[in-house]
Amino acid sequence: MLRQQEIQAMNVEAEYYYHTLLQSPFGKPGMDYLTYRGISDETIEDFDLGYASDDKDGLTKYLIEQGFDKSLIIEAGLAKEDANKQVYDVFRNRVIFPVIDEQGRAVGFGGRTIGNEKPEYIISNTTLLWDKSKSFYGMIYAKDSSSDYLLLCEGFMDVITLYQAGYDTGIVAMGTSLSRDHAIALKKTKKEVLTCYDNDEAGKKKTEKTKEILSTAGVHVRSIDLAPYIDPDDFILNSGPFSFDERIEDAGTTKSEAIYTKRQEKENIESKECFTMSSIYNFEKFLTCEGNLIAFNAAKAVANSPTTAYNPLYIYGGHGTGKTHLLKAIETQFQKVIQR
């Protein structure tokens, strides 16, 4: 029990270190990445996102200064020891996603590279504090959601983008794949599970395997068709929550990709009309066009920057500052374009 408490206390310090670093000038690479992905300051705070710099042992030094033994740091999967017995940080040059359990504790960490490092994602070790084969990222919000379903995703960013779009039920199974223990945990929630894994061959195979495990455990499961997009993050940013609502409603049915493709073609035509409106500075008119894709493409065309202020989720997602903020931001960017 004492060792478990020590790991918990150390995780609190690590979470603070990563989050503080993201907010500092040294965290600019991480903040730039999150801004590029359209993640708002509010969402960064809600998920306590952080950043690990390229410093070889920045976190390790900090934790040792706080009184933690290096063996504990290694045990928790935050550091490793090389052949020369030198300790180095596991997470470097990565955006950090604290894994918060249902009690609100930071039990582990995930990291996504913002460079070319492999693997793209890494997750800290199973410890006395948590078992990855039973844990989910995002469950801290999903467990209290009024929705009667859970959105089972592959990546951290899927959960966060869905959250920004108004869906607080996104979760990711920790570990290499969904386990029987994961399925048992999901059964206890008494909620339906909608899988929304990547729309590629690997994702489709994973979907079938997951459905088999969940069905065997007695969980009602359906699959969301994300075509023509690759993942929920890509879908939301290109087509928006309204279209995603339709996919949720249609999940598990035999609707064909052709129907969705036809709908997408219609949205693209409407988007071109919005470009014309934006070119004559009729901001209010194009901002009232139907559909997130239209607003998103129009904003990109005007601002030439996919940063947080121009993200369509600020219009429709419920976690942003609305049309007025977006309108002002686009006007500012339009003036910059004019001055070039």
Steps between C-alpha positions, in 0.01 A plus 500: 500500500783740582664436162169564327461830683852599401426435133180702528685793658768481232241494221348818640840668477562363150159625385580843642844501334368411155207742515713788629760436230229517231393842627858632505711633210675160494167338420445691177550192274230315691266797510552563127406140429183517710406833342553352156268214595237754607512427873372789711656632821189385686542143377871503584401585857214250512734214406805654671706444186875544526826497311827310536795684345794337326702536823655162581414493869301814581212317670733258680703784649185681606352192672828423679504861622151438640636208701404201284740211450612426145397135538142619555518723193614203292236271652228743400622499139600866501872427459737224394861412575759452225796258493711754689241527780404848383131579546314673219140614447267272304283786374693750289383738229142390555161641592400337828156358580454419869281193545248593771310219669139514620617632838667795329857373556779524243585129482713503184607700197482478124724694264463585132806599306499838328805402296600189310571278800362147505273373632250780448336431837648360819331427833653469846521164677236308688577565868358431846280803431340387176459206265499601135297190406208638701540875447358754256610847396207744516289301746523784753246691286322210331392338827287800598362573153123508455541314169405134494797400284880506505715584196790255494789661310860417414683822586522769766437773245177330390368524856603864532361611163171324574488671839549841340220419258263431789547124544622423852476122458821433307735241653814308402591158640850516645750231409563343162137400437161458665515219755238282667551710815425814299181337376393408854561859610288629212222255587482656847429845351169363361554711189501408133843512335546654155837420346657770285840358417711615206342453159780284355563127474671479839219700660231283343668181625532655844131593490391144430722361776374760745136430416560131561658562843229744606212285375639199687504711818137596446564858385267642234735626229463673163755649259505853357582534130751785468535485120646683320706621799772309683408561866259699722743793523519524120123456468409773749744753356380444144131422532401614848278384788174511302627240256651300786161492672362335187777240503421421863134455411593281200762294686464129432261546209561409137519857367757509222802722458343629179228675703761674714709590194198661333429699815865612511486619138197714586688653796800578278280687252349704782852565628600658168203735530634602840840579348326750271324660794821528698681660206263797517545527876144388571614331821167474676338334201757226448523431871131410499539240224388150592764251613837506671692407186379817331594726789832324541600528132383859479698591812811328362464674166481839668748456780742256339566358845343195672554643847261483792321829428385379157399148597137425406446355844502855630179553308312183573689292753385656823853535642608816319423870501253502212442685177592845628850388597550318172368793299740741668792262452424452131467875447842547658653231278329643192670833565836319526438332166406833340822657630724229350 
